[in-house]
Amino acid sequence: MKKIHWGVVLAGVAVGLAALILTAMGNPANMGFCIACFLRDTAGACGLHSAAKVQYVRPEIIGLVLGAFVMSVATKEFRAKAGSSPATRFVLGAFVMIGALAFLGCPLRMVLRIGGGDLNAVVGLVGFTLGIFIGIQFLKRGFSLKRAYPVGKGEGGVLPIIMTGLLILVIAVPSLFKFSEEGPGSKHAPMLAAVLISLAAGLIVGALAQRARLCMVGGIRDAMLFKDFKLLYGFVAIFVVVLAGSLITGSFKLGFELQPIAHSSQLWNLLGMVLVGWGSVLLGGCPLRQLILAGEGNGDSAVTVFGMIVGAAFAHNFGLAGNADAMNEAKEIVVGGISNNGKVAVCLGILIMLGVSLWNMPKAVSAPVEAAK
């Protein structure tokens, strides 16, 4: 057990250090790693949405999947399986992404933002925990998306193969993709360094996260259900490393207003992360965990990742994503938030979570059948 604990802590320290290094190399502030933001940027680079400020193939995402794949093969933990309600998982993945982009970050970035002093992310953490708590109530009553079944290795390797192909294309034929000239998508390490450093960071974090089973949702879920806190140690380690790094570099900024790529519309910070927490419990893992599971052969997690990519495209094609706080020409703070379309999408997502939760509960056995037994 102590080895497992230290493995989780090591993975957390690696994530925190990688986030600090990548930010120093050019990634947006408080966004050294963000699964939601990076999938959104990659979707934009591939032309799935037209938001010019968030288009860039993020090597970190490719590295996470391939790192998990290599580690799982090396440790003989690669297991090709699929068939656990894939269509439902696709929809859940899409709405988890919509909730994350309403908040402007996945659970991992939420921790990074807190480490940088962003108190809006604390509101997000409250909503995230509430969403997990709601999901747990259905788990306790028997919620299940049914079991997965063994499939061919080719099926289990779909996402690693796609990510390998994407890496080859972005290196060999970069003109195929769209790249932001301003905004978050334009903030990254220089191209050569991006391929080397960002990809390497993703590979290392992916490998360590695979071994440690790092998952923010799993950590809070297990703490609530079993009083088992070992997975949370990793995220405590991330927070401590990022907090220390922010203080050392002078980038720590405590408060709500004008935080990097964040908004202070607190109701929608809260509800967006309720949607993320609830959906991630139903899926069995946070967005980071879904990438890792897909890397180790889980076809259902690969379908979930595809759902998240489509959710990111919808969020920006239909104006559902959050807008950061800004300062106007009169030096007045303009609070960001989400559009009416985004508010409807978040509320609809919560209703869909409720519907999926209820639909996948154990069916009651009829009285005559029970009597016959």
Disulfide bonds with the S-S distance in Angstrom:
none
